[in-house]
């Protein structure tokens, strides 16, 4: 497995990372039923095929995902690099609140340690730039945790260039975790370039757009009513109908060179030199076995041109549909 250095830090991450959002077996902030057996087997297999880091968050399944990862970690002979996040905290009634004040961040940190069964977090980040009035206090608290030797390095997720600039005087941002895929390209509007120029590592999530960029995209009619993907724009019309056609089209092209749509989606992300690693969210060992093969696929100009053509065709159809809808007399 190839690795890339994470920004200015001393960490070298496998270019494919293990995302754990799908590991949550809950009816809130989860992806539907997931067995511990599958989770543990997937984590084990990921490590066997060269993945060396895991991306977690307390909000995934209200802590259930971190707990499941913790059980998986106990079966490993060597601890992988662990990344997790601060922002979401539960009130006594079970409702979620957004907290970045110093006391809350430290409690969240301790909560993640307990659920994961570890005593050190390698990569700790603010999950979203919410609770805006406490962003600087929250970031300063992460910096304190790093100085105290409780975390290895600190970063942010879903932040803009302006927001990272705001934090810089307090402590440099070591890494950014933005959404990035063939269907979500906002990061190309200056964000990736900024990270490259400032030696900030980039770890991208939703690299396969929650399964849409695979040979068998999720069937919305088969998702459980509480599956969080039902709330995502890419799973709503008119985009959904177009998106579920894209995965098979990518598969057909990838097969010409002995690859899969998932491998093409990840390799497409990794074509950007600013990226350190692309996160994928498998639920069973076979899925991570497939994804990691993208690490060795360097796309040619012809590969990229074919992908861009498929994406342009999709976008043109979407724009036409929206224009026709706006022209309707109601």
N, C-alpha and C positions, 0 to 999 in steps of 0.2 A: 504494500500500500504506500503510495506517495504521501509525503507530508509537506506542509508549508509552514513557515514561521508566522506566528500570530503577531503582526505589527511589530512594535518595539520590544515585546516581551521575549522571554527565553523559551516559551512554549512552542513546540512543533506539533501541529494538529494533522491527523489524517485528513485527506482532502474530502472524504465523505464522513460526515458526523451522524451520530445516532440521535434522532429526535424522539421524545418520549410522550408527546401529547396523546398519541393513539393508545398509550398504555393505561389510560384512566378508565376504570370500569365503573362508570357512574352515569347518572342521568343529567348531570349538569357540568358544562365545560368539558365534555368528553365526546368520544367517537362511538359510543355504544359498547356492548359487551366485549370484554377482553379477559381471557383467563390468565392467572398467574403462571401457569405452565407455559403458555405461549410467550409471555413477557420474558420470563427467565431464560427460556431457550433462545429467544431472539437476541437478548443481551449477550449471552454466552457465545452465540454464533458470530455476532458482530465483532467481538474481541478476537475470535479465532481467525477471521478473515482480514484482520488488520485495522479495524476501526479502533482508535485510541481515546476517543472522547465522547461524552454523553451530555446532551442538552436537556435540562430539566426546568420546571417552574412549579411553584406551589399551586398556582391556579388550575393546572391541569388535573381535572377531576377532584377539585377541592383537597389537594394533597395526596390523593390516592396514587397518582402516577409516581410521585417521589417515593412513596412507601413501597410501591412495587419494584422500583429501581433499587431501593435499599435491600429488599429481599434478594434480588438478583446479584447485587454486589457481594453478598455474603458467600456466594458460590464461586467467586472468582479468586484466583491465586494472586492476581495483581490488580490493584485499583486503577481504573482508567482516569483520565482527566475529567473532572466534573464541573459543569457550568450550571448555574441556576440563577434565580431572579428575585428581586424585591419589588413590592408595590401592593400586592393584594393581601389583605388580612381579613380574617373572619370575626364577626361580632358574635357574642354569646348565642344569638338567635339563629346563627348559621348564615346570615346575610354577608355578602362581600363588601368591604370598604377599601378605598384607596388611601394608603397611608405611606408617607415618606418622611415623617418626622423622625428624629434621631432614635427615640425610645422604641418606636414601632419597627424601624429597620433592624435594630439589634434583636428584637424579638422574632422577627421574620427569619433572620439569619439563623438563630438558635433553633427555630422550628424546622428549617430545612435540614440542618445537621442531624436532628433527631430522626426525622422521617427517612433520611438517606442512610443513617447509621454510619456517619463519617465524622471526622473531627477537623476537617479542613476543606474549604471550597476553592478550587483552583481558579475559577472564573466566575465572578459575581457581578451582576448587572442590574440596572433599573429596567423594568420590563416595558413600561410605556412612559412618555413624558406627561403623565397625568398628575393630579394633586400638585398643580403647577406652582403654588405658593411655597411648596416644600421641596422643590426640585434641588435647589442648591444645598439645603440642609441634608437631604437624602444623599446627595452625591458626596458631600463632606463626610458623612457617616461611613459610606463605602470606603473613602480614602483612609479614614481612621482604622477601619477593619484591616485594610491592607498594611498600614503602618504597624499595626499590632501583630502582624503575622498570622492573621486568621483567614485571609484570602490571598490568593496568589496575584491576581490582577483584576482590575475593575473596568467595566464597560457599560454600554447602553444598548437598548433594543428599541427600534421604531423611532429613533430620534432624527431630527433634521440637522443640516449643517449648522444653522443658526443656534440650535439648542446645544450642540456639542461645543460650539465656540463659547457659549455662555458658561459652560462648565470648565473650560480649559484653565482659567486662572486658579481654580481650586485644586484641580489635579488633571493631568492629561488623560484623555480617553484612550484606553488600550485597544478596545475593539468595539465594533458595532454589529448588531444583529438585525438586519432589515429583511423584509419580505422581498424575494426576488425569484422570478421564474419567467418562462416565456409569456405567461399571461399577466404578470405583474412586474412592469419594467420601470416604475418610477425612480428606482435607485440609479438608473442611467442618467437622470437629469441632474448631474453634478455631484451626487452623493458618493458614488464609487470613486470618482476622480479626486474628491476631497480626501477620502480615506487614503488613497494611494499616495497623494502628495504629503500627507501628514503622518505616514507610517502607522496608520490605524488598521488593525486586522479587521477582516470582514467575514462573518459567518452567516450565511443566508438561510432563512427558514422558508417553509412552503415551497421548496425547490421543485416539487412535483405537483404543486397546487392541490394539496390534499387528495392526491390520487387521480386527478383529472388528466394529468400528463402521463398516463400509463396505457397499456394496451387494453385494459378493461376498466374504464372509468367507473366510479361509484354510481349505482343506480339510485337516484333520489327516492324512488318509490320503495326501495328496500332498506333505506336508512331508518333507524328507530326515530320516533317522534322527537326525542330529546337530543338527537345527534347534533352537535354544534355546527356541523357543516351545512345544515339546513338554513342557518342564519347568514351564511356567507354569500356575497353577491355573485360569485362565480357559479353558484349552484342555483341561481334564480334565472328565470327567463327574462330577456331572450338569450342571455349568454349561455345558459346551461345546455341548450340544444346544440349550439355551435361548439361548445367546449368538449362535449362527449364524442364529437366527430373528429376532433383534433388528435386525441390519443391514438386511435387506430391508424390515422394517417401517418403519425410519427412512427408508429410501430412498423408500418409497411416500408417506410424509408430506411429505418434502422436495420431491419432484417437483411437488407442488401449487403451490409457489411458484417453480418453476424451479431448484431446487437439488438437491444430492445428499446422501446419507447422510454422507459424509465432511465436507462443508461444514457440515452440521447438528451433527456431533460437535465440530468445532472452534469453531463459533459458540457452542455451548452452554458450552464452557469459557470463552470470552471474555466471556460475560455477566457474569462475576464481575469487579467493578472492581479487585480486588486483583491480578489477573493482568496481567503485562506482555506475555507471549507464550505461545502454545501451540505445542509442538514436534510436527511431523509427520514421519514417516519414509518418504518416497517412495523407490522403486527405479528409476523411469523418469520422464522429463520430464512425461508426461501426468498422472501422479499429483500432482506439485507444482502443475501448472497448475490442476487441480481444487481442491486444498486452499486455495490462496491466495484463491479467490473467497469464502471464508468471512469474510475480513477486513472485507467491506462488508455482511455480513448481521447486522443487529441484531435479535435474536429478540424477538418480541412476547410478551406474557403468555400469549396463546393457544398460541404455539409451545412455550413452556416447559411449559405445562400438559399439552399432548399428549405431550411427551417424558416427563414425570413419570408419566403414566398408563401408558405403555408399560413404563417401568422398574418401576412398582409391580406390574403384572401379572406381569412376569418374576420379581420377588422373591417374590411370593405363591406362584407355581408352584414355585419352588425350595424355599421353606420347607415346602410341602406334601410334596414329594418326600422331603426329609430326615426329616420327621416319620414318614412311612410306612416309611422304611427303618429307623428306630429302633424301630418297633413290630414288626418282623419277629422271629420266635422263633429267632434265631441270632446 
